[in-house]
């Protein structure tokens, strides 16, 4: 959530920054409501001071107390009316503020679509084949490790079943990623719920804007997570972190659930865009002064996985119009998939500054007994499946239809090749 103080202090800056994202924010309406709220609060403060004085006069009066008691009763009624009005106005203001995305940092390229993203790094050369490489949906079904039809029979379109070495390959990938991030990158592994309360979904920035793309249990008002970024943000919801605790670095493996309403009709073949998938997520809480460097190391941690898997990838700095709702700066990592002939996003690493912390009320103290401030939060996939699986299969395919497993992954799979049945 954006600070109302910042909007009040420099509304033109906030307006221009959000317009770079393609937004038309109701800044004038927000300021009008805020002014009305502050006016009522000021009236309430005056009446509360008057009530305190009347109470004092009652205590000191030796006679005619009834008149003072009646006066205090009327003042109390006025205060109650004003407090109720302030509550309603605050709810209206919060509703508007919750709909505003984070402000992009000045270093973010300007632009409204992916054509303005900037490629800042490439690694590895796309493999040259002596044969026409197959897309993963053909390759994996021939190998007997992917069953799209049974996935559809069980749950409908955009679901799939991994079979035999396919299931083991995905399990190996997640174990491999978790091991690298915990043993080499110093993340603390956690297991988190995949159903969260509305408050937690609000804190991460997924509600109210993206409610239509989320799966919801209405009876208990619990929401299936679209990414473990959501419960990881909620790890310290409402807390004040004490001196010396930060930075905190978590990594989690969870299933992710997305209705994909905004992507209707796109990427319908294979397992590139599905309703349920697994993802290893990296998450950081840090002090504001270090968040830019923490973003750099977050990207590097994701890159390590790509390199160890020997899969060609590139890093893009996202433009203003491509930033996620909570992000102030993001880098996407994309792996090359020769069968699909496209770059597949396998990680988006973002600095969310204090945006999620304000919504979740997560603060810290820099010294014992000192004032509190909001932490900065960062998140990034480390990495997302099944797109890594797609790239691995398509890059590792051989002319005879088999797939070679990257050397770093073999201790986790227990096999170095997937042969045709």
N, C-alpha and C positions, 0 to 999 in steps of 0.2 A: 504494500500500500504506500502511496506517496504521502509525504507529510503535508498536512494542511497548512502548517507554518510556511513551508517552502512555496506552496501555491500562492499563499497570501502575500508573501514577500516579493515574489517575482513571477507573476502570472504569465507574462509574455514569454519568458524563457520556457516555462512548462508547456505552454501552448505550442510554441515552435518546435520543441523537442518531440512532442507527441505527434505533431503533423508530419514530421520526418518518418514516422512509423506508419503513416497512412491513416491516422486517427483524426477524428473531429471531436475533441474532448469538450464537455460542457463547462468550461472554466468559469464563464460569467455566471452561470446558474450556481455552481459550487460556491463562488465568492458571495453571492447574494444570500444563499442559505446559511453560510458561515456567519455573515454579518448579522442576520436575524437571530441565530443561535447565541452569539455573543451579547446581543442586546438583551435577550431574555435572561441570560446568566447574570448580567449586570443588574437588572431589575431584581432578580432573586437575591443577589448579594446585599442589595440595599435593604430589602425586606427582612432578611435574616439578621442583619445588624440591628434593625429596628426591634425585631423579636427579642434579641439578646438584651437590648436596653430595657424593654418592657418587663422582661423576666427579672431583671435586676431591680427595677422600680417596685415590682410586686414584693420582692424580698425585703425591701427597705421601707415600704409603706406601712403605716400603722392604721390606716383607714382607707375607705373608698377603694378596696381591692377589687370589688366586683367589676367596676368599670374597666380597670386595667386587664382583668382576666378576659373580659369580652373583647377588648381591643386585641389582645394576643391571639384569641381564637380566630378573629377575622384575618389577622396577619398570617396565621398558620394556613388558613384556607387559600389565601392568595399565593403563598409559597408553594403549596401543593399543586395548585393549578399551573403555576409557572414551571415547576419541576417536570410535570407531565408533558408540557409543551416542549421543553428542552429535550426530553427523551425522544419525542416523536421527530423533532427536527434533526437530532443527532442520527437517528435511524435513517432518515432521508439522505443526510449528508454521507453517512457511511456507505449507503447503497451506491451513490455516485462515485465515491472514492474507490470502492472495491472493483468498479468497472474500468478503472484506468490502469494501463500497463506501466511497466517500469520505464524510466527515462534512459535512452541510449547514451553511452559514454561518447565523448567528443571524438575518440579514435575510431568509432564505428563508421564504416563507409556509408554514404548516403545513397538511398535507392529504395524502391518499393517492391522489387521482386528479385528472384535468384540471379537475374542477369547482372545485378550490381554486386553480387558476392565477389570476394577477392581471393583467388588461390594464392596462399602464402607458402605452400610447401608441397612437394611431391616426393614420394619415396618408392623405389622399385620401378622396373619397366614392365608394362603389360606384356604377358607371355605371347610369343609367336607360336602358332600351332601349324602343323603340317596337314591338319585335317580341320573340318568345320566343327568347332566346339559346340556341344549341346547346351541348351538352357537347363537349369537345374531340375525343372519339373519332368523333363524327358530323361535326363541322366539318372536321377535318383529313383525314378520308378522302374527303369530298366535294371538298376542294381537291387531292387526290392527293399529299399530302405525308407521309402516315402510312399504313403498311401493317401492320396487326396480324396478319392472317392469314399473311403470309409470315414474319413474326417467329416465329409459333407453328410454322410448317412447318419452319423452320430449327432452332429450339432448344426449342420447347415453349411452354407458357403463361407469361405475364408477360415475354415478350420482344417486341420490335417493331423495325420498319425505318422509318427516316426517309428520304424520297425527295425529290430535287430541291431546291426551295426550303425544304423542311422540314429537310433535312440542312444546308443552307447557313445557315439561321436558327440552328440550334443552334451551329454553328461560330462564327457571328458573335457570339452571346451569350457564349461562353467567351472569345473574343478581346477583346471589349469589357470583360468583368469583369477579366481579367488586366491589361489596359492601365490601367484605373482604379486597381486596387490597387497596381500597380508605380509608375505615374507620379504619382498623387495621394496615395496612402496610404503610400508608402515601404516596401512589402514587396519582398523579394528573391524573384524567381521561380525555382523549382527544378523539375526533372523527377525523379521518384522511382520506384523499382520498384513494381510492383503485386503482386509475390510477395515475401513476407517470411519470415524465419526465425521459429520458435516463440518465441524469446527476445524478439523485437521485438513480437510479438502479445501476449505476457505484459506487456511494459512499458507498452503503451498501455491495458491493462485489458480487452482483448477476450477473452483467455484467463485462466483456464480457464472462466469463467462462460458465455461466449457461443459456445463451440465448435460447438454444434449448428447455429448460424446462419451458419457460415462454410464456404467452399469450401476443401478441403484436398487437397494432393497428398501422399499417404501415403509414396510411395517416397522423395522428397527431403525430406519434412517441411517443405514450403513452403505458405504460406497466402495465398490471394487476399484482398486488402484490402477491408474493408467501407467504408472511407473513407481518404483520404490522411492523415488525422490519425495513422494507425498508422505509416507510414514517416517522417512528419515528426517524430513523437516519437523515432523511432530515429535521426534525423540526428545526435544527440549522445549516443547510448547509451554509458554507461561513461566519459564525458569529465568533466574538470574545466575549466570555462570560466574564462578568465583575467580579471583586472580590466579594466574598460572595454569588455568585449565586449557585455554585455547592455544593452538588450534586443535580441534577435534576432527578426526578423519574416520569415516565409516565406509564400509563396503557391504553390499547386500545382494543376494540373489533372490529374485521373486518372479512369479508369473505376472504379466501385465495384461490388462483388459481394456480394449478400446472398441467402441461401436463403429468407428470409422465412417460416421455419417458425412463428414466433410470431404471424404475421399471416395464417394460413391462412383462406381464405374471405372476407377483407376486401379491399375496393377492387379487385375483379377486373376491372372495366371500364376501358378506356383505359390510360394510362401513368403513373398516379399512384403505384402501388406495384409495382415491377418488380425482376427479379433482377440486372440490369446497368444502370447509368446513369452519367452523367458529373457531376462536381462540382468546382467551384473551392473550395479550402479555404484559409483563413487560419490561421496558427499562430504563437504567440508563446512565447518563453522570456524570463523576466524575473526580477528580484529580488523577494522576497516583499513588500516595502514598496510596490511599484507595481502589483501584480497587480489590485487592485480598479479602479484607474483604467484599466489596460490593457483590462479587460473592457468598460468604458464605451466606449472608442474602438473596440473590436472591433465592438460592436453598431452604432455610428455608421457604421463602414466598410461593413457589410452594408446598412444603411439607405440609404446613398448610391446603391447599385445600384438598389434599389427605386424611389427617387425619380426617378433619371434615366430609368428605363423607364416612369415615369408610371403605375405600377401601385399601386392602393390596398393598404395593408398595415397590420398591427397588430403590436405588440410585447407579449409576455406574459412575466411573471416566473413561472418554473415553481415549483410547490410541492414540498415535500420528497419526496413519493411519485412525482413525475414526473421527478426529476433522473436524468440518465444515470449509469451506474455510477461513472465517474471524476470526476464534477462535484461541486463544492461550491456552485455557484450558476450558474444558466442563464437565458438569455432566448431565447425562440423568436420568430422573425419569420414571420408568416403573410401570404400574399398572397390577395386575394379572387379567386375563380373563379366568375363569374356563371352559366356554363353548368352547372357541377357544383353550384352554389349552396352553396359551402363555402369555408372558409379553409384554405389549403394551407401547411403548414410548408415554408419554403424555406431556413431557416437556424436552427441552434441554436448560440448563442454561450455558451461555458462557461469558467469559471475552475476549473481542476483542482488549484489550489494545488500542494503538493509531492507529491501522490498518485502521479502518473505518474513523477515524477523519482525517487522512492524505488524504484519497481519497476524503473526503467531505470538507476539509479545515475548521475544527471546532477547534478553539483554545480558550484559557482562559488566564486571567491575575490573578496572585496570589495577586498582590497589585496594587493600582491605579498608572498608568503610568509605571508600570513594564513591563518586556519582556513578550512575549506570548509563550505558549507551547501548544501542542496538548492534548486534553482531552482523557480520556479513556472511552470506551463505553461497556456496558454489556446488554445482552438481555436474556429473558427466557419466555417460554410459562407459562401462569398462570391460566388455562391450555388449552390444545388443544382438541377440539371436532372434530370428533365424538368418539374418542377413550375412553374418559371418559364415554361417554354414553354407549359404549359397555361394559366396565367394570362394570358400575353401574347396567345395566340390567342383565348381566350374574351372578354377585355376589348376586343380590337381588332376583333372581328367586326362586319361591316356587314350591313344587311338583304339585300343581294344575294348574301351568302355569302362575300364577300372579307374579307381581314384587313388592317388598317392597321398598319404597322410604326412603333414609337415613333421620334421624330425622332433621339434620341441614338444609336440603333442603326443608322440608315440608312447611315452611312459604312462600316459593317462588313458589311452585307448587300449593298449595291449596288442594292437595290430598296426601294421605300417601300410596296409593297402586294403581297399575294398574291391573285391573281384565281382564280376558278374556271376549270378547264381548258376 
